[in-house]
C-alpha cells in the first residue's frame, strides 16, 4: 500500500509522520535530483496535504542538520513554508519538539 493511500485509511494512519523527506540526506547538493523541481515539490505537496487532512502529527527532525549531514531539517524549508501557509488561517498551533543530544 502506498504511504499516501495508507493515510486515508484510519486503521493504517500513523499518529506521527517522521523523517518525511529524509531521502534528501543522500542528495546533498542536488546530486541525484533537483529538490526544487516541480515533480518533487508536487509529490511532496500531495503528501503534505494528505498528512494534514489525516490529522497526523508531523515531526520536524533536526538531527541530520546539527550533525552536519544535511543543510536543513527533515522536512526541509520548502515543506515547512508550505505547512505554514496551509495552516496560517486556522486556529491550530505549532508544537516544536527538538532532538536532544544524548
ChimeraX commands (.cxc) that place a marker at each C-alpha (Angstrom):
marker #1 position 0.00,0.00,0.00 radius 0.5
marker #1 position 1.33,3.44,-0.95 radius 0.5
marker #1 position 2.02,5.72,2.03 radius 0.5
marker #1 position -0.41,8.42,0.88 radius 0.5
marker #1 position -3.15,5.80,0.41 radius 0.5
marker #1 position -2.43,4.39,3.87 radius 0.5
marker #1 position -3.01,7.81,5.43 radius 0.5
marker #1 position -6.55,7.81,4.08 radius 0.5
marker #1 position -7.17,4.52,5.88 radius 0.5
marker #1 position -7.76,5.29,9.57 radius 0.5
marker #1 position -6.55,1.80,10.50 radius 0.5
marker #1 position -3.17,2.37,8.83 radius 0.5
marker #1 position -2.67,6.08,9.57 radius 0.5
marker #1 position 0.26,6.68,11.93 radius 0.5
marker #1 position -0.03,9.09,14.84 radius 0.5
marker #1 position 3.23,10.78,13.89 radius 0.5
marker #1 position 4.91,11.12,10.50 radius 0.5
marker #1 position 8.68,11.47,10.86 radius 0.5
marker #1 position 11.62,11.99,8.50 radius 0.5
marker #1 position 9.26,12.86,5.66 radius 0.5
marker #1 position 11.99,13.74,3.17 radius 0.5
marker #1 position 14.97,12.04,4.79 radius 0.5
marker #1 position 15.95,10.68,1.40 radius 0.5
marker #1 position 17.46,14.08,0.70 radius 0.5
marker #1 position 20.29,13.09,3.07 radius 0.5
marker #1 position 21.67,11.15,0.09 radius 0.5
marker #1 position 21.03,14.06,-2.28 radius 0.5
marker #1 position 23.22,16.76,-0.73 radius 0.5
marker #1 position 23.90,19.47,-3.29 radius 0.5
marker #1 position 21.15,18.06,-5.54 radius 0.5
marker #1 position 23.49,15.22,-6.53 radius 0.5
marker #1 position 20.71,12.94,-7.84 radius 0.5
marker #1 position 17.72,15.23,-8.37 radius 0.5
marker #1 position 16.77,18.88,-8.01 radius 0.5
marker #1 position 14.75,19.30,-4.82 radius 0.5
marker #1 position 13.28,22.47,-6.30 radius 0.5
marker #1 position 11.93,20.62,-9.35 radius 0.5
marker #1 position 8.19,20.79,-9.92 radius 0.5
marker #1 position 7.72,16.99,-9.91 radius 0.5
marker #1 position 9.40,16.66,-6.50 radius 0.5
marker #1 position 7.56,19.55,-4.89 radius 0.5
marker #1 position 4.28,18.38,-6.38 radius 0.5
marker #1 position 4.67,14.92,-4.81 radius 0.5
marker #1 position 5.77,16.42,-1.52 radius 0.5
marker #1 position 2.79,18.80,-1.61 radius 0.5
marker #1 position 0.36,15.94,-2.23 radius 0.5
marker #1 position 1.88,14.03,0.67 radius 0.5
marker #1 position 1.77,17.07,2.99 radius 0.5
marker #1 position -1.87,17.73,2.10 radius 0.5
marker #1 position -2.75,14.11,2.80 radius 0.5
marker #1 position -0.93,14.23,6.15 radius 0.5
marker #1 position -2.78,17.43,7.05 radius 0.5
marker #1 position -6.18,16.01,6.07 radius 0.5
marker #1 position -5.49,12.81,8.02 radius 0.5
marker #1 position -4.75,14.85,11.14 radius 0.5
marker #1 position -1.34,13.29,11.67 radius 0.5
marker #1 position 1.37,14.97,13.68 radius 0.5
marker #1 position 4.41,15.94,11.60 radius 0.5
marker #1 position 7.78,15.67,13.26 radius 0.5
marker #1 position 10.41,18.25,12.38 radius 0.5
marker #1 position 13.70,16.48,12.89 radius 0.5
marker #1 position 16.93,18.43,13.32 radius 0.5
marker #1 position 19.42,15.62,13.89 radius 0.5
marker #1 position 20.82,15.48,10.35 radius 0.5
marker #1 position 21.24,19.25,10.42 radius 0.5
marker #1 position 23.05,19.52,13.73 radius 0.5
marker #1 position 25.28,16.55,12.85 radius 0.5
marker #1 position 26.22,18.31,9.61 radius 0.5
marker #1 position 24.77,15.51,7.44 radius 0.5
marker #1 position 22.23,17.81,5.75 radius 0.5
marker #1 position 21.84,21.52,5.13 radius 0.5
marker #1 position 18.40,21.68,6.75 radius 0.5
marker #1 position 15.82,19.77,8.79 radius 0.5
marker #1 position 13.53,16.90,7.77 radius 0.5
marker #1 position 11.19,18.07,6.33 radius 0.5
marker #1 position 13.06,20.92,4.70 radius 0.5
marker #1 position 12.36,24.62,4.48 radius 0.5
marker #1 position 10.09,24.37,1.44 radius 0.5
marker #1 position 7.80,21.86,3.17 radius 0.5
marker #1 position 7.75,23.91,6.37 radius 0.5
marker #1 position 6.81,27.03,4.41 radius 0.5
marker #1 position 4.05,25.05,2.67 radius 0.5
marker #1 position 2.71,23.93,6.04 radius 0.5
marker #1 position 2.89,27.45,7.43 radius 0.5
marker #1 position 0.86,28.82,4.51 radius 0.5
marker #1 position -1.59,25.90,4.69 radius 0.5
marker #1 position -2.29,26.45,8.37 radius 0.5
marker #1 position -1.87,30.24,8.59 radius 0.5
marker #1 position -5.61,30.85,8.54 radius 0.5
marker #1 position -6.75,28.28,11.10 radius 0.5
marker #1 position -6.55,28.06,14.86 radius 0.5
marker #1 position -4.16,25.10,15.08 radius 0.5
marker #1 position -0.96,25.84,16.90 radius 0.5
marker #1 position 2.57,24.77,16.15 radius 0.5
marker #1 position 4.39,22.49,18.53 radius 0.5
marker #1 position 8.12,22.01,18.08 radius 0.5
marker #1 position 9.88,19.04,19.62 radius 0.5
marker #1 position 13.62,19.23,19.19 radius 0.5
marker #1 position 16.06,16.37,19.04 radius 0.5
marker #1 position 18.19,16.33,22.13 radius 0.5
marker #1 position 21.82,15.36,22.01 radius 0.5
marker #1 position 22.48,12.38,24.27 radius 0.5
marker link #1:1,2 radius 0.2
marker link #1:2,3 radius 0.2
marker link #1:3,4 radius 0.2
marker link #1:4,5 radius 0.2
marker link #1:5,6 radius 0.2
marker link #1:6,7 radius 0.2
marker link #1:7,8 radius 0.2
marker link #1:8,9 radius 0.2
marker link #1:9,10 radius 0.2
marker link #1:10,11 radius 0.2
marker link #1:11,12 radius 0.2
marker link #1:12,13 radius 0.2
marker link #1:13,14 radius 0.2
marker link #1:14,15 radius 0.2
marker link #1:15,16 radius 0.2
marker link #1:16,17 radius 0.2
marker link #1:17,18 radius 0.2
marker link #1:18,19 radius 0.2
marker link #1:19,20 radius 0.2
marker link #1:20,21 radius 0.2
marker link #1:21,22 radius 0.2
marker link #1:22,23 radius 0.2
marker link #1:23,24 radius 0.2
marker link #1:24,25 radius 0.2
marker link #1:25,26 radius 0.2
marker link #1:26,27 radius 0.2
marker link #1:27,28 radius 0.2
marker link #1:28,29 radius 0.2
marker link #1:29,30 radius 0.2
marker link #1:30,31 radius 0.2
marker link #1:31,32 radius 0.2
marker link #1:32,33 radius 0.2
marker link #1:33,34 radius 0.2
marker link #1:34,35 radius 0.2
marker link #1:35,36 radius 0.2
marker link #1:36,37 radius 0.2
marker link #1:37,38 radius 0.2
marker link #1:38,39 radius 0.2
marker link #1:39,40 radius 0.2
marker link #1:40,41 radius 0.2
marker link #1:41,42 radius 0.2
marker link #1:42,43 radius 0.2
marker link #1:43,44 radius 0.2
marker link #1:44,45 radius 0.2
marker link #1:45,46 radius 0.2
marker link #1:46,47 radius 0.2
marker link #1:47,48 radius 0.2
marker link #1:48,49 radius 0.2
marker link #1:49,50 radius 0.2
marker link #1:50,51 radius 0.2
marker link #1:51,52 radius 0.2
marker link #1:52,53 radius 0.2
marker link #1:53,54 radius 0.2
marker link #1:54,55 radius 0.2
marker link #1:55,56 radius 0.2
marker link #1:56,57 radius 0.2
marker link #1:57,58 radius 0.2
marker link #1:58,59 radius 0.2
marker link #1:59,60 radius 0.2
marker link #1:60,61 radius 0.2
marker link #1:61,62 radius 0.2
marker link #1:62,63 radius 0.2
marker link #1:63,64 radius 0.2
marker link #1:64,65 radius 0.2
marker link #1:65,66 radius 0.2
marker link #1:66,67 radius 0.2
marker link #1:67,68 radius 0.2
marker link #1:68,69 radius 0.2
marker link #1:69,70 radius 0.2
marker link #1:70,71 radius 0.2
marker link #1:71,72 radius 0.2
marker link #1:72,73 radius 0.2
marker link #1:73,74 radius 0.2
marker link #1:74,75 radius 0.2
marker link #1:75,76 radius 0.2
marker link #1:76,77 radius 0.2
marker link #1:77,78 radius 0.2
marker link #1:78,79 radius 0.2
marker link #1:79,80 radius 0.2
marker link #1:80,81 radius 0.2
marker link #1:81,82 radius 0.2
marker link #1:82,83 radius 0.2
marker link #1:83,84 radius 0.2
marker link #1:84,85 radius 0.2
marker link #1:85,86 radius 0.2
marker link #1:86,87 radius 0.2
marker link #1:87,88 radius 0.2
marker link #1:88,89 radius 0.2
marker link #1:89,90 radius 0.2
marker link #1:90,91 radius 0.2
marker link #1:91,92 radius 0.2
marker link #1:92,93 radius 0.2
marker link #1:93,94 radius 0.2
marker link #1:94,95 radius 0.2
marker link #1:95,96 radius 0.2
marker link #1:96,97 radius 0.2
marker link #1:97,98 radius 0.2
marker link #1:98,99 radius 0.2
marker link #1:99,100 radius 0.2
marker link #1:100,101 radius 0.2
marker link #1:101,102 radius 0.2
view
